Amino acid sequence: MEKKLHPSTLCVHAGYSPANGEPRQMPIIQSTTFKYTTSDEMGRLFDLEASGYFYTRLQNPTNDHVAARLAALEGGVAGMLTSSGQAANFFACFNICEAGSHMITTSAIYGGTYNLFGVTFPKMGIEVTFIDQDASDEEIEAAFRPNTKLLFGETLTNPGVRVLDIERLARIAHKHGVPLIVDNTFPTPVNLRPIEFGADIVTHSTTKYLDGHGTTVGGAIIDSGNFDWEAHADKFPGLTTPDESYHGLTYTKKFGKLAYITKATSQLMRDLGSIQSPQNAFYLNLGIQTLAVRMKHICASAQMVAEYLHDHPAVEWIHFPGLKDDSDYALAQKYMPEGTCGVMALALKGDRERAKRFMDHLQLVTIETHVADCHTCILHPASHTHRQLSDQQLREAGVDPGLMRLSIGLEDPRDIIADLEQALRVE
């Protein structure tokens, strides 16, 4: 029944249904361990022969309720929470990669993810090819190799706010027998459900809109259950051949559509331990309950702010997919007709110092490394996250030296515009 409900209803009800006399609000199970009566009962859990809880590093009821809510929102079969968005992207890819593997990713992705793929993965023996998401089918297909295990992209890129053509990349990935993994942090499942367009696995930094209040760091992975691992068994031996650490169990044969998430939990979380705390999962749940309401307000406000900045003489350029002359407007209308998110990229006329003066004179809008919560905030990568790079190096990394990332929050848009206006008047 849950899949037939609208997203705003799923935000409140999915994943947790209290019985008579049970708490209406999802409880925090703040316990590291769980009691059993017999040794055999515990042993069956360790052998994956029974379902249940024995140690919170692997699974916890609070976390599982929230993961189930996110899975319902995304239209997936199962989900898991991680300690951060970075951990989610790492687990999502490493779950089907190993030393000697190759993966493909779009290049216009969050800097931390770019570094994970471009620097850390090669140290683990995983080769990564970066592609332009606007490249032709032929150019993208040329990047595939016999040992390619996945194609990765962001549905809305950070910080450039580019729209990914999910259907096209899913078609290309599936043609080569690999899944498409997408990070859906910015639109959230309220505005975009990538699985409906062919994506196989969805990740989130729950730190952003899903929490929405800047209180908890976390991540999530949702599996659609649609990718046929057995049909490409030679590419994914971790899922389709016996796991000796579980007495020769084969995940696809034992767990079917739940194979991917079960392996990620029982192997990766077991060994690497990047679990989200039950307390943080509880806070995340509170954020999700108001997600649909918040996103509607934020998207409407962002549209007003973007239109104001678009026409301002001090603005050199602005990229926001809700603007009709934006290069990604058509794609945004296809995938996110009810709104994208509250994030936009812009540059002012002048040099870096002009951008710094503008930001220093903002009073309501705050300078933060964060993005996508209830406070309107701004970041200038050339002065902050990428300050060690020259202008030429910034451009080589795909970041315009003048680019500022503006994230609209829950304040009245008229107040946000007034603050931007007074700061833009400063020369």
C-alpha positions as CSV (number, residue, x, y, z in Angstrom):
1,M,0.0,0.0,0.0
2,E,2.8,2.4,0.8
3,K,4.0,2.7,-2.8
4,K,0.5,4.1,-3.8
5,L,0.7,6.9,-1.3
6,H,1.9,10.4,-2.2
7,P,5.4,11.4,-1.1
8,S,4.1,13.9,1.5
9,T,2.2,11.0,3.2
10,L,5.1,8.6,2.9
11,C,7.3,11.2,4.7
12,V,5.1,10.9,7.7
13,H,3.9,7.2,7.7
14,A,6.3,5.0,5.7
15,G,8.6,2.5,7.5
16,Y,7.0,2.6,10.9
17,S,3.5,1.5,11.9
18,P,2.9,1.4,15.7
19,A,0.5,-1.2,17.0
20,N,-2.0,-0.6,19.8
21,G,-0.3,1.0,22.8
22,E,3.0,1.6,21.0
23,P,4.6,5.0,20.7
24,R,3.2,7.2,17.9
25,Q,6.7,8.6,17.2
26,M,9.4,6.3,16.1
27,P,11.4,5.4,19.2
28,I,15.2,5.6,19.7
29,I,16.6,2.2,20.4
30,Q,19.8,3.5,22.0
31,S,21.4,0.2,22.7
32,T,24.5,-1.4,21.3
33,T,23.4,-5.0,21.9
34,F,20.3,-7.1,22.0
35,K,19.5,-10.1,24.3
36,Y,18.7,-13.6,23.3
37,T,17.7,-16.7,25.3
38,T,19.7,-19.4,23.5
39,S,23.1,-19.6,21.9
40,D,21.5,-21.1,18.8
41,E,19.3,-18.1,18.3
42,M,22.3,-15.8,18.3
43,G,24.2,-18.2,16.0
44,R,21.5,-18.2,13.4
45,L,21.7,-14.4,13.2
46,F,25.4,-14.5,12.7
47,D,24.9,-17.0,9.9
48,L,22.3,-14.8,8.2
49,E,19.8,-17.7,8.7
50,A,17.4,-15.6,10.7
51,S,16.5,-11.9,10.8
52,G,16.9,-9.8,13.9
53,Y,19.2,-7.6,15.8
54,F,22.3,-8.4,17.8
55,Y,24.7,-5.5,17.4
56,T,24.0,-1.9,16.3
57,R,27.1,-1.6,14.1
58,L,25.2,-3.9,11.7
59,Q,21.6,-3.1,12.2
60,N,19.4,-1.2,14.7
61,P,15.5,-1.0,14.7
62,T,15.5,2.8,14.7
63,N,17.9,3.0,11.7
64,D,15.9,0.3,9.8
65,H,12.6,2.1,10.3
66,V,14.1,5.3,8.8
67,A,15.8,3.4,6.0
68,A,12.5,1.7,5.2
69,R,10.9,5.2,5.0
70,L,13.5,6.4,2.5
71,A,13.1,3.2,0.5
72,A,9.4,3.8,0.3
73,L,10.0,7.4,-0.8
74,E,12.4,6.4,-3.5
75,G,10.4,3.4,-4.7
76,G,13.1,0.9,-3.7
77,V,13.0,-2.5,-2.1
78,A,15.5,-1.8,0.7
79,G,17.7,0.8,2.2
80,M,20.5,1.3,4.7
81,L,21.8,4.3,6.7
82,T,25.4,5.2,6.9
83,S,27.4,7.7,9.0
84,S,27.7,10.3,6.2
85,G,27.0,10.9,2.6
86,Q,30.6,10.1,1.8
87,A,30.2,6.7,3.4
88,A,27.1,6.1,1.4
89,N,28.8,6.7,-1.9
90,F,31.8,4.7,-0.9
91,F,29.7,1.7,0.3
92,A,27.4,1.9,-2.8
93,C,30.3,1.6,-5.2
94,F,32.7,-0.6,-3.2
95,N,29.9,-3.1,-2.6
96,I,30.3,-4.2,-6.2
97,C,33.9,-3.1,-6.9
98,E,37.2,-4.6,-5.7
99,A,40.9,-4.3,-6.7
100,G,41.2,-4.7,-10.4
101,S,37.7,-3.2,-11.1
102,H,36.9,-0.1,-13.2
103,M,34.1,2.4,-12.8
104,I,32.9,5.4,-14.7
105,T,31.6,8.6,-13.1
106,T,30.5,12.0,-14.4
107,S,33.0,14.7,-13.6
108,A,30.6,17.4,-12.4
109,I,30.2,16.0,-8.9
110,Y,30.7,17.1,-5.3
111,G,34.5,17.7,-4.7
112,G,34.6,15.2,-1.8
113,T,33.2,12.5,-4.0
114,Y,35.5,13.5,-6.9
115,N,38.4,13.1,-4.5
116,L,37.1,9.7,-3.2
117,F,36.9,8.4,-6.8
118,G,39.9,10.1,-8.2
119,V,42.4,9.7,-5.4
120,T,41.3,7.2,-2.8
121,F,39.8,4.5,-5.1
122,P,42.9,4.2,-7.2
123,K,44.9,3.5,-4.0
124,M,42.6,0.6,-3.5
125,G,43.2,-0.8,-7.0
126,I,39.9,0.6,-8.5
127,E,40.4,2.5,-11.7
128,V,38.0,5.4,-12.4
129,T,37.3,7.2,-15.6
130,F,35.7,10.7,-15.4
131,I,33.3,11.7,-18.3
132,D,31.4,14.8,-19.2
133,Q,27.7,14.1,-18.6
134,D,26.8,16.0,-21.7
135,A,29.1,13.9,-23.9
136,S,27.6,12.0,-26.8
137,D,26.5,8.4,-26.3
138,E,29.4,7.3,-28.4
139,E,31.9,9.2,-26.2
140,I,30.5,7.7,-23.0
141,E,30.3,4.2,-24.3
142,A,34.0,4.5,-25.3
143,A,34.9,4.7,-21.6
144,F,33.5,1.2,-20.8
145,R,35.9,-1.7,-20.4
146,P,35.3,-5.4,-19.7
147,N,36.0,-4.8,-16.0
148,T,33.7,-1.8,-15.7
149,K,31.3,-2.3,-12.7
150,L,29.1,0.8,-12.6
151,L,28.2,4.2,-13.9
152,F,27.8,7.0,-11.3
153,G,26.4,10.5,-11.4
154,E,24.6,13.2,-9.4
155,T,20.9,13.9,-10.3
156,L,21.6,17.6,-9.6
157,T,25.3,18.4,-9.4
158,N,27.0,20.1,-6.5
159,P,28.0,22.9,-6.8
160,G,27.1,23.5,-10.5
161,V,23.4,22.5,-10.3
162,R,23.5,20.6,-13.6
163,V,20.7,18.2,-14.3
164,L,21.6,14.6,-15.1
165,D,19.8,12.9,-18.0
166,I,19.0,9.8,-16.0
167,E,17.2,7.8,-18.7
168,R,20.0,8.2,-21.2
169,L,22.7,7.2,-18.7
170,A,20.7,4.3,-17.4
171,R,20.2,3.1,-21.0
172,I,23.9,3.2,-21.7
173,A,24.8,1.6,-18.4
174,H,22.4,-1.3,-18.9
175,K,23.6,-1.8,-22.5
176,H,27.0,-2.6,-21.0
177,G,25.6,-4.8,-18.2
178,V,26.3,-2.5,-15.2
179,P,24.0,-0.5,-12.8
180,L,23.5,3.2,-12.8
181,I,24.2,4.7,-9.3
182,V,23.0,8.2,-8.7
183,D,23.3,10.6,-5.8
184,N,19.9,12.2,-5.3
185,T,20.7,14.6,-2.4
186,F,19.7,17.9,-3.9
187,P,16.2,17.1,-5.4
188,T,15.3,14.6,-2.6
189,P,12.7,11.9,-3.5
190,V,10.0,14.6,-3.0
191,N,11.0,16.2,-6.3
192,L,12.7,13.3,-8.1
193,R,12.6,9.5,-7.9
194,P,15.4,8.4,-10.1
195,I,14.4,4.7,-10.0
196,E,11.3,5.6,-12.0
197,F,13.7,6.7,-14.8
198,G,16.0,3.7,-14.8
199,A,18.5,4.3,-12.0
200,D,19.3,1.1,-10.0
201,I,20.8,2.4,-6.8
202,V,20.2,5.8,-5.1
203,T,22.4,7.5,-2.5
204,H,21.9,10.5,-0.3
205,S,23.7,12.8,2.0
206,T,21.0,12.8,4.6
207,T,22.9,15.7,6.2
208,K,21.2,18.0,3.7
209,Y,17.5,18.5,2.9
210,L,16.4,15.1,4.4
211,D,17.5,16.3,7.9
212,G,17.0,19.9,6.9
213,H,18.1,21.6,10.0
214,G,21.9,21.1,10.0
215,T,21.9,18.9,13.1
216,T,23.0,15.4,11.9
217,V,25.6,14.1,9.6
218,G,24.4,10.9,7.7
219,G,24.0,9.1,4.5
220,A,21.7,6.5,2.9
221,I,21.7,3.9,0.1
222,I,18.5,2.7,-1.5
223,D,18.4,-0.3,-3.9
224,S,15.7,-0.5,-6.5
225,G,15.9,-4.3,-6.6
226,N,15.7,-4.0,-10.4
227,F,19.2,-4.8,-11.6
228,D,19.7,-8.4,-12.5
229,W,23.0,-9.3,-10.9
230,E,22.7,-13.0,-12.0
231,A,22.4,-12.0,-15.6
232,H,25.9,-10.5,-15.4
233,A,27.2,-12.9,-12.8
234,D,30.8,-12.8,-14.1
235,K,31.0,-9.0,-13.4
236,F,29.7,-9.2,-9.8
237,P,31.2,-12.3,-8.1
238,G,30.8,-10.7,-4.7
239,L,27.1,-11.1,-5.1
240,T,26.8,-14.2,-7.3
241,T,29.5,-16.5,-5.9
242,P,29.8,-18.0,-2.4
243,D,30.9,-15.8,0.5
244,E,33.3,-17.9,2.6
245,S,32.9,-15.5,5.6
246,Y,29.3,-16.7,5.8
247,H,29.9,-20.5,5.2
248,G,29.6,-20.2,1.4
249,L,26.3,-18.3,1.2
250,T,25.6,-16.7,-2.2
251,Y,23.7,-13.4,-1.8
252,T,21.7,-13.5,-5.0
253,K,20.5,-17.0,-4.4
254,K,19.7,-16.5,-0.7
255,F,18.2,-13.0,-0.7
256,G,17.0,-12.3,-4.3
257,K,16.2,-8.6,-4.7
258,L,17.6,-7.9,-1.3
259,A,21.1,-9.3,-2.2
260,Y,22.8,-5.9,-2.7
261,I,21.7,-4.3,0.6
262,T,22.2,-7.5,2.5
263,K,25.8,-7.7,1.3
264,A,26.4,-4.1,2.0
265,T,25.2,-4.5,5.6
266,S,26.6,-8.0,6.4
267,Q,30.0,-7.4,4.8
268,L,30.8,-3.7,4.5
269,M,29.1,-2.4,7.6
270,R,30.5,-5.4,9.5
271,D,34.0,-4.7,8.5
272,L,34.1,-0.9,8.1
273,G,31.6,0.2,10.6
274,S,30.3,3.4,9.2
275,I,26.9,3.1,10.9
276,Q,24.6,6.1,11.7
277,S,23.8,6.4,15.4
278,P,20.2,5.7,16.4
279,Q,20.0,9.2,17.9
280,N,21.0,10.7,14.5
281,A,18.5,8.4,12.8
282,F,15.8,9.7,15.1
283,Y,16.6,13.3,14.3
284,L,16.7,12.4,10.6
285,N,13.2,11.0,10.9
286,L,11.9,14.2,12.3
287,G,13.4,16.1,9.4
288,I,11.9,13.7,6.8
289,Q,8.4,14.2,8.3
290,T,8.4,17.8,7.2
291,L,10.5,17.3,4.0
292,A,7.6,17.7,1.5
293,V,6.4,21.0,3.1
294,R,9.9,22.4,3.4
295,M,10.9,21.5,-0.2
296,K,7.7,23.2,-1.6
297,H,8.5,26.5,0.2
298,I,12.2,26.3,-0.6
299,C,11.7,25.7,-4.3
300,A,9.2,28.5,-4.5
301,S,11.6,30.9,-2.7
302,A,14.5,29.8,-4.8
303,Q,12.6,30.5,-8.0
304,M,11.9,34.1,-6.8
305,V,15.5,34.7,-5.8
306,A,16.9,33.2,-9.0
307,E,14.6,35.4,-11.1
308,Y,15.7,38.5,-9.1
309,L,19.4,37.6,-9.6
310,H,19.0,36.7,-13.3
311,D,17.9,40.3,-14.0
312,H,20.4,42.1,-11.7
313,P,23.1,44.1,-13.5
314,A,25.8,43.1,-11.1
315,V,25.4,39.4,-11.8
316,E,27.6,38.0,-14.6
317,W,25.7,34.7,-14.9
318,I,23.4,32.4,-12.9
319,H,22.7,28.7,-13.3
320,F,19.3,27.5,-11.9
321,P,17.3,24.9,-13.8
322,G,14.0,26.6,-12.9
323,L,14.9,29.6,-15.2
324,K,13.4,29.3,-18.6
325,D,16.6,30.3,-20.4
326,D,18.8,27.9,-18.4
327,S,20.6,25.2,-20.5
328,D,19.0,22.5,-18.3
329,Y,15.5,23.8,-18.2
330,A,14.0,21.2,-20.5
331,L,15.7,18.3,-18.5
332,A,14.5,19.9,-15.3
333,Q,10.9,20.0,-16.6
334,K,11.2,16.3,-17.6
335,Y,12.6,15.0,-14.3
336,M,11.5,17.6,-11.7
337,P,8.4,19.5,-13.0
338,E,7.4,20.5,-9.5
339,G,10.8,22.1,-8.6
340,T,14.4,21.1,-8.4
341,C,15.9,22.4,-5.1
342,G,16.9,25.6,-3.4
343,V,20.5,25.6,-4.7
344,M,21.8,27.9,-7.5
345,A,25.3,28.8,-8.8
346,L,26.1,32.3,-9.8
347,A,29.0,34.7,-10.5
348,L,29.2,38.5,-10.1
349,K,30.9,40.8,-12.5
350,G,34.4,41.5,-11.4
351,D,37.2,39.4,-9.7
352,R,37.4,37.2,-6.6
353,E,37.7,40.2,-4.3
354,R,34.3,41.5,-5.6
355,A,32.7,38.2,-4.6
356,K,34.4,38.3,-1.2
357,R,33.2,41.8,-0.5
358,F,29.6,40.8,-1.4
359,M,29.6,37.9,0.9
360,D,31.2,39.8,3.8
361,H,28.4,42.3,3.7
362,L,25.6,39.8,3.8
363,Q,23.7,40.0,7.1
364,L,20.9,37.4,6.8
365,V,22.6,35.0,4.4
366,T,25.5,33.2,6.2
367,I,28.8,32.0,4.8
368,E,28.9,28.2,5.5
369,T,30.4,25.1,4.0
370,H,27.0,23.6,4.5
371,V,24.2,23.5,1.9
372,A,20.5,22.5,1.7
373,D,19.0,23.2,5.1
374,C,16.6,25.7,6.7
375,H,19.1,28.6,6.7
376,T,20.1,30.5,3.6
377,C,23.8,30.1,3.1
378,I,26.5,30.9,0.5
379,L,29.9,29.5,-0.4
380,H,32.6,30.7,-2.8
381,P,34.7,27.6,-3.7
382,A,37.7,29.7,-4.9
383,S,37.9,31.4,-1.5
384,H,37.0,28.4,0.6
385,T,36.9,24.8,-0.4
386,H,39.2,25.2,-3.4
387,R,41.3,28.2,-2.2
388,Q,44.6,26.3,-2.8
389,L,44.0,26.3,-6.5
390,S,44.9,29.0,-9.1
391,D,42.2,30.3,-11.4
392,Q,43.5,28.1,-14.2
393,Q,43.5,25.0,-11.9
394,L,39.9,25.9,-10.8
395,R,38.8,25.9,-14.4
396,E,40.6,22.6,-15.1
397,A,38.6,21.1,-12.1
398,G,35.4,22.4,-13.7
399,V,34.9,25.3,-11.2
400,D,34.6,28.8,-12.4
401,P,36.7,31.1,-10.2
402,G,33.7,33.4,-9.7
403,L,31.2,30.7,-8.9
404,M,29.3,31.1,-5.7
405,R,26.9,28.4,-4.4
406,L,23.8,30.0,-2.9
407,S,21.4,27.7,-1.0
408,I,18.0,29.1,-0.2
409,G,16.4,28.3,3.2
410,L,13.1,28.7,4.9
411,E,13.3,32.5,5.5
412,D,10.8,34.8,3.7
413,P,12.2,35.2,0.1
414,R,11.5,39.0,0.3
415,D,14.0,39.2,3.2
416,I,16.6,37.1,1.4
417,I,16.3,39.3,-1.7
418,A,16.6,42.5,0.5
419,D,19.8,41.1,2.0
420,L,21.3,40.2,-1.4
421,E,20.3,43.7,-2.7
422,Q,22.1,45.6,0.0
423,A,25.2,43.5,-0.3
424,L,25.2,43.8,-4.1
425,R,25.3,47.6,-3.7
426,V,28.7,47.4,-2.1
427,E,31.5,48.1,-4.6
